[in-house]
Amino acid sequence: MPTNHYSCYIGPYMPTNHYIQKKMEEKGLFAAYTLHELLDELDVIESFMEPGKAPIQGEVLKKQEQIYRDLDVTPLLAAGQPADS
C-alpha cells in the first residue's frame, strides 16, 4: 500500500535563514511576522507524493503565495489563480 509523504516546499531550493531574514527586512515582513511565524505560514502547505505519480500540491492561500513573491522565490500558486498573475 503506497504511503503519502507530507513535506513543506518553499521553492526549488531551501533558502538559508540569512537570506529569508534579509528579504523579510527588505519587504517589511517583520512588521507582520517573526521568522518562525513566516516559516509556519509556509509549513502548512502539503504536498502528497506517491511513487510513479506526479506530486499533488495542497491548497495555497493568497497570503502564502505573496510570501513566496516577497522572498523572491517562484511561488506555489493560490487555488484558482492563473499562472500569469
Buried (B, 14 or more C-beta within 10 A) or exposed (E): EEEEEEEEBBBEEEBEEEBBBEBBEEBEBEEEBEEEEBBEBBEEBBBBBEEEEEEEBEEBEEEBBBBBEBBEBEBBBBEEEEEEE
